[in-house]
């Protein structure tokens, strides 16, 4: 029987070290490649589908598990747990030298971390997609017990869990997320992300849209967890109870900078309105700076919060006194980057400037009329 792996030696560091590239064809044995790899090696998955019979374990090695990328840059190597196993795990103290690239993780199922579970592990993930995974905790990904990975340009969509449909961050874990997307995930608590027990993630340029939960549809923060969010967007997240965009419970003090919460909702139940369509705070005081909460239902913010400066918290978005409408990336000017962001949200709520929860020609006209450096 063929092993389904091939090794290619690559010279590095002017000949002082040799790194191998181990190629695995579709359907091949990824774990076998990991087992024979050495630190610094690259395991290259060809485009196609892989169906591991057991969880793929990185066993503490500083190696790269790299998938193929399509012409549009999307992951082209699909690892499918077929609803019976956790797909990936890092539980042996992996650091940033353990790298996942261009992988689509799907069909994972476990009690913890259906797609990926890290306990005391901090790998690096770039351009990875977690879709259709499930677990009790962390449908897409579970990060616990001091795990602080870097996630860059990763997507979490249609994952489900009791806590943390897209991601569950637990117990002194401080991941960094750059330009990540949480879309249409579902959980009882924390449809997009569930963050608990002294965990302080840092998120920049992340989007939470269309997630659902009983509480904290976009993000659920619990027990002394204080994430820092910059340039993040929460749109069209829907809670069955409270905290459509975000909920903060028991001494959580997030820092929210240049973020937007629009079109999020908490439900109506038994004739009563549950609080916190945009944000709900219980024994917690988030600090908001240059952020906008508008057109959330039934309210914008429930509970205490600290108004640092330049915030707009109003019922209708078009009532906000925005000095620079169309500056979607918050860099003080309206340019091609903002135009690209608006076009990517066309027909959705992310680029809405008029308060009608739809990005359309009216919003484009406002952006073009304000083109240039902000006053």
Secondary structure, DSSP 4 states (H G I P E B T S, - for coil): ---SEEEEEEEEGGGTEEEEEEEE-TT--HHHHHHH--TT-EEEEPSEEE--SS-EE-TT---EEE--B-TTS-B-EEEE-TTTS--EEE-S---TTSEEESEEEES-EEEE-SSEEEES---EEES-EEES-EEEE-SSEEEESS---EEES-EEES-EEEE-SSEEEESS---EEES-EEES-EEEE-SSEEEESS---EEES-EEES-EEEE-SSEEEESS---EEES-EEES-EESSS-SSEEEESS---EEES-EEES-EE-EETTEEPS-SSEEEES--EEEES-EEES-BS-SEES-EEEEES-EEESSGGGS--TTTT-TT-SSEESHHHHHHHHHTTTSSTT-SSSSS--SHHHHHHHHHT-EE--
